[in-house]
Structures are given as C-alpha cells and as structure tokens.
Amino acid sequence: MRVLREISPPKLYEWALSKKIPGLKVKSVTEGYGEGYYIYAEADVPWFGRGHPIAEFMSSEIKLFQTVYFEDIERLAQAYESETGHEITIRYWQSPKDKPLKIS
C-alpha cells in the first residue's frame, strides 16, 4: 500500500482578500466567463471594471504592473510565505530606467 499526502496551499487571492493591507486594496473583477483578482492603490479602486491595477494575482505568483509598489508587494508576499510556508513569485518587467540587473 502506498500513501501520498499532498498539501494544497491556501489560494493567494483568498488569503489577501481576508487581510488588511495598508494603502492597498484587493478586488475581484468579473472578466468574460471568469474572475480576475487585482491589487489597487487604496485611492484608485474603480467602481466598475478593471481600471488600472498595480498588480494581479495568479495561482502562485503576483504580476506587478507598477514597480513603484515593489516594496509593498514584497511585504505582502513575505507575509503570505511566513503564514503559510508556501513560496510565491513576484514577476515584473524591468523598465529601461531601472538599474540593469548584473548577471554573474
């Protein structure tokens, strides 16, 4: 007999919806036949539609659209990781004005 124990991490967006994040707001947006989960600056949450989010929740990663909020999103990710023990990824496009990453 073989026993396989699998652990399902809590969904990142559900975890974030249940937390109070200073200066940020998590919102669920219906898009077509599905739902998207986005992070907004608290002062810029749209009443209707997607608006201009600063980041989007995926299953195990956060897609960051506005790099000015990197530290806020990093704190959110670290809180999730420390509370659940599951690792997530922050993904963003480097801007030409950012300092280039040095590859060793």
C-alpha positions as CSV (number, residue, x, y, z in Angstrom):
1,M,0.0,0.0,0.0
2,R,1.2,3.5,-0.8
3,V,0.0,6.7,0.9
4,L,0.6,10.0,-0.8
5,R,0.0,13.1,1.3
6,E,-0.5,16.3,-0.7
7,I,-0.8,19.7,0.8
8,S,-2.8,22.4,-1.0
9,P,-1.7,25.9,-0.2
10,P,-4.3,28.5,0.5
11,K,-5.2,30.4,-2.6
12,L,-3.1,33.6,-2.7
13,Y,-6.0,35.9,-3.6
14,E,-8.3,34.4,-1.0
15,W,-5.7,34.9,1.7
16,A,-5.1,38.5,0.5
17,L,-8.9,39.3,0.5
18,S,-9.1,38.3,4.1
19,K,-6.2,40.6,5.2
20,K,-6.0,44.4,5.7
21,I,-3.1,45.7,3.6
22,P,-2.1,49.3,4.4
23,G,-2.5,51.5,1.4
24,L,-3.6,48.7,-0.9
25,K,-7.0,47.1,-1.8
26,V,-7.6,43.7,-3.3
27,K,-10.6,43.5,-5.6
28,S,-12.2,40.7,-7.6
29,V,-13.3,41.7,-11.1
30,T,-15.5,39.6,-13.4
31,E,-14.0,39.3,-16.9
32,G,-15.9,37.4,-19.5
33,Y,-16.6,34.0,-18.0
34,G,-14.0,34.2,-15.3
35,E,-12.8,36.3,-12.5
36,G,-9.5,38.2,-12.0
37,Y,-8.1,39.3,-8.7
38,Y,-6.2,42.6,-8.7
39,I,-4.4,44.8,-6.2
40,Y,-5.1,48.6,-6.4
41,A,-3.7,51.6,-4.6
42,E,-6.4,52.3,-2.0
43,A,-7.2,55.7,-3.5
44,D,-7.5,54.3,-7.1
45,V,-10.0,51.4,-6.8
46,P,-12.6,51.6,-9.7
47,W,-16.3,51.2,-9.0
48,F,-16.8,49.2,-12.2
49,G,-14.4,47.2,-14.4
50,R,-10.7,46.5,-14.1
51,G,-9.4,50.1,-14.0
52,H,-5.7,50.4,-13.5
53,P,-4.4,47.8,-11.1
54,I,-0.9,47.8,-9.7
55,A,-0.7,44.0,-9.7
56,E,-2.6,40.8,-10.5
57,F,-2.8,37.6,-8.5
58,M,-2.1,34.4,-10.3
59,S,-2.1,30.9,-8.7
60,S,1.4,31.1,-7.1
61,E,2.7,34.4,-8.3
62,I,2.0,38.1,-8.3
63,K,2.3,40.0,-11.6
64,L,3.4,43.5,-10.8
65,F,2.5,46.2,-13.3
66,Q,3.8,49.3,-11.4
67,T,7.3,48.8,-9.9
68,V,6.9,51.8,-7.6
69,Y,4.8,49.4,-5.4
70,F,7.5,46.7,-5.3
71,E,8.2,47.0,-1.6
72,D,4.5,46.8,-0.7
73,I,4.0,43.7,-2.8
74,E,7.2,42.2,-1.4
75,R,5.9,42.7,2.1
76,L,2.6,41.1,1.1
77,A,4.4,38.1,-0.4
78,Q,6.6,37.7,2.7
79,A,3.6,37.8,5.0
80,Y,1.9,35.0,2.9
81,E,5.0,32.9,2.9
82,S,5.6,33.2,6.6
83,E,2.0,32.5,7.4
84,T,1.5,29.5,5.0
85,G,5.0,28.2,4.4
86,H,4.4,28.2,0.6
87,E,6.7,30.2,-1.7
88,I,5.3,32.6,-4.3
89,T,7.0,34.6,-7.1
90,I,6.8,38.3,-7.9
91,R,7.0,38.9,-11.7
92,Y,7.5,42.2,-13.4
93,W,9.1,43.7,-16.5
94,Q,12.2,45.7,-15.9
95,S,12.0,49.3,-17.1
96,P,14.8,50.9,-19.1
97,K,15.2,53.5,-16.4
98,D,15.7,50.7,-13.7
99,K,19.3,49.8,-12.9
100,P,20.1,46.8,-15.0
101,L,20.5,43.5,-13.2
102,K,24.0,42.2,-13.2
103,I,24.3,38.6,-14.1
104,S,27.3,36.8,-12.6
